[in-house]
Amino acid sequence: MSRVRILRTLLVVLPIVALTVCVPLVNRIEPRLFGMPFILLWILFWVFATPGFLWGVGRTEGRW
């Protein structure tokens, strides 16, 4: 596999793993950040970061 293909695969797989496999690992009420449980911030971060990862995949494919 070429380096670009490995990069694309990582950019696609990372958000999926962070939102499915890692959620039980970060399922904590404490610490609270900005008054919200850590798990909520974890999920919000990955939901909003995922389009950036997919944009990166599109850039490596030359679509944009």
Order of alpha helices (4+ residues) and beta strands (2+ residues): alpha-beta-beta-alpha
